[in-house]
Amino acid sequence: MWSDSVGRPQLLHSPGRSGVVLLMVVGLASAILVIMTAFLARIRSGAEATHPLLAEAQARAMAQAGMMYIQEASRLGWGEEAYGWTDIRDGSLGPRGPRSYDSQGIVDRSAGTNNGMPQPYWYDGGDYADGWPEDSDLGGTPGLLPEAGGLAWPMPGSVLRIDMYAYQVPPYAKQERATYNAIHASFSDWRHDWHAFVTPLKSGSSDSFDSVKGGHDRFDSLWRKCVYEYGHGALQPQPHYGSWASDDENEDGFFGSFEAGMRVGGAGGAMALREDSRDKSWFRIYREVLADHDGPSGQAPVDQVAISAWSGSAHVNKNWSVFVVSAGAGGTRGYRDWAEVVASGAQSEFGNSEAFFDQQLRRERRVWFRVEWSPLQGGAFSPSRFAKDGSPVLYGKDVNYTPGAYRANGATIAETDDLRRMLQANPVGNLKWIQRLPGPPERW
């Protein structure tokens, strides 16, 4: 220590002491860096640990979506109402449309096939056999995608592959708005129109509705102003796009209308997709041929129960309502393997890289289920509506389906209003059973 010219004490600055301080700062920064690195690694490992759980949940959600498709497509989506995968009217191969009727309202038996019922437009096999074809009549190889040379959906033996993703704005989208103001007009409009219109009526005026301040014309003017000039008005829900089918609304390079949704390049262009929803999940459905469920044939665990038994030269109790539903959470888009990608000509979807596809496949979670669709609407029968010899049929316990008829305790029930008086009725049928498969079957 030394003193300056006026006697104030001064400390000597040591270069060694400054170096120690620098080392301490660097050491503390390094410790913080190590701690942060360990923390980030922990977060990453936690995210990796939750991936199997999230993938399992996503795959099961896709399996449920596939099963719901089977239910809904049993009657919907074919241009006209259909009557089930195995037709509820006579047990034939469906879905097929309604019967043809002549001008007198009588079934036109000369139209279509049996009993005026049409041959499905999607059937592209051989002999339709009035609705009961054998597997040999179908043509093609079961279990192949249509783009890989397989049968067209929904032929028995065909495969439907659905790559799931979300649209930015789907067709017929409505606004995401919880509440609407039914009447939205300015204060001056209220004073000029509504207040002047209502006050005489509230004061007990004997004037008629039509004569008070213009009557209907005044009310109509105010209503139009509230609804049209001030936006949403009393109509809800409101469409996302204000135009029905025009494509003149430009939104960041996209075109949109209520009917078409958001598209690229106009109303006829491709749907605009949410990029963060791509390559996340998929499901595919295989519609079994009769040989897939005609009794034990070594294809464990699938063909162990004779649903459509083989009898000499033909199948009996033909059933086309059995499906294999496969679902996955990952980026393979529902292709089984790279060989199927090549057969389908879809290499460009994976950058023409088999290694990239295999990487997606290793990370993907897949599940397989086998189901049988049933035309029964579900729920419980009302005991007061169904009875035999005074004994009610309790909650559908003894009710089962056979082609062409409903049976309760052995008694045939006709297609009457009573048949539809059920609790929890489902107009697109139900799944009779669901079998969880431990691995992929031979055909899926």
Phi, psi and omega in degrees: 000144178218169182246148177278189186294339180256008175091010179277133181290143180231144177270144176280131178273118182261126176301327180295321180294321178298322178295323178296316179300317180298318179296321179296318179296315179296321179296315178297318178297320179295320179297318178297320179297317179298317180297316180295320178298316178296321179296314179295322177296322178295318178298317180297316180295325176295320177295319178295324181292329180277347182302313179301321180294314179295320179295320178298316179296319180294318179296319179291326176297321178292324176297319177296320177299319178297320179292323177294325176299316180302317179296309186291320182287353175295337182227340188243154172096011183246020178089338176202167183298134177246176190229033172108157178296317166253112194304127184294339186279323183215004178082015181275176181288124179233187004284140177224156189282187182286163177293157175267141180235148177276184184295342179268003181080017180258143181304127179273096185285351178275346180268149177064224181245233186292134175054037177073009180273132187283154170284133182302139180293337183277351183286115181238024178270205179275231183296122178284342176053043179056021176111357181233058181288154171272167179302326182292343179276347188284321185078160178081177181251121180296147173092003179256146174295147178304320180287349177257015178098008180275182180289152179284141176291139007254042177302143171304132184094356181269165181233134175249123179248125182238113175271118188270134175201170184249144174276150174295312173219110182285165174301145178061034180283145176249165181290144177276075184228125187286319184224154178235147173272114188298320180232117184232090179232157181286165182298321181296325178294320178299314183294320186283323187252294190292312182298315180293334181281322188273325187306312180299326179291319180291333181279002178085023179298144179274000180294148179285166180301318184290335185268345183280111174050037178097351174056231185301321182297317180295316179296318180295322179297315179295318181298314180297322180295319180293317187280314189265316186281334184249024170098237197287323180061216186264002184267124178210150358285161180263146179289153177293318177253143182277343180259151185282303186224001180286159182239034184266000177272117182258125182227095181055043179089354179255158179242143184216149172208164184298318184285324187262341187075195179271126183228163179262118175086020177113177185299332180268003182278182180286152178294140176280122186259154170279115186297329181286356179257357182282151175057037180254320188197165181196166167214157176217153186230130173251126178267117187291145169276170184299324182293342179286345180217049178249019176122168183307126182219018179087358180266050181299145000263022188278295189269073180245349180235129182281090177282315173241094188287148176269129183230091176075275184236004183204161175276145175246159184051053184298131184225118179250027186251019180253133185224153168252121180255119177248143182214151181211153173243104183165192189253018180276352178061023174090008175277138183296309184205180182293329178298322178289325176300313181295317180297331180270356181067034185249025182299326183295337178294342181239028178064026182055032184238112176294325180297320178295318177299315180298325178296317177295321181294319181295328183273348188278149174251126181237145176225154181228136176225154176235132186223160172234125177282142178233141179284348180298138187280352174088185181078203184238137174289148176277117182303331181287345182259336182239122180206153175224121182056036178083356181258118182290149173276110189277112168053038174066016185299321184254020182262132178217167184254134167231148184308125175088357183203152168257145180228139175228115184054035176087352181263129180289134179249127181284170177281087181238176177298329181300326183297331183265002179274073181240161172273145178057042182294140178240112186290349180251020177080185182221177176261121184293320176205157178230122181249119176280124181264136182287345181196181182289133173285181182297321181237126174203000000 
